[in-house]
Amino acid sequence: MFLLLFFVLLIQFFNYWMFEPLASFLENLLELRLFPIIALIGLIFLFSAKNIEEN
């Protein structure tokens, strides 16, 4: 059980170490106030009828 816990914590540490700089860069680049606009554009593109017909 402790070995499993050790591996889970190790994986979490490496994920934080690899992705935290990218996440903080994107957070500073996009800023939180732009997120609703970007999410709305993404959802419109994802669920657009033209996109569904092409697949």
PyMOL commands that set and color helices and strands:
alter all, ss='L'
color gray80, all
select helices_A, chain A and resi 2-30+32-46+49-54
alter helices_A, ss='H'
color red, helices_A
deselect
rebuild
show_as cartoon
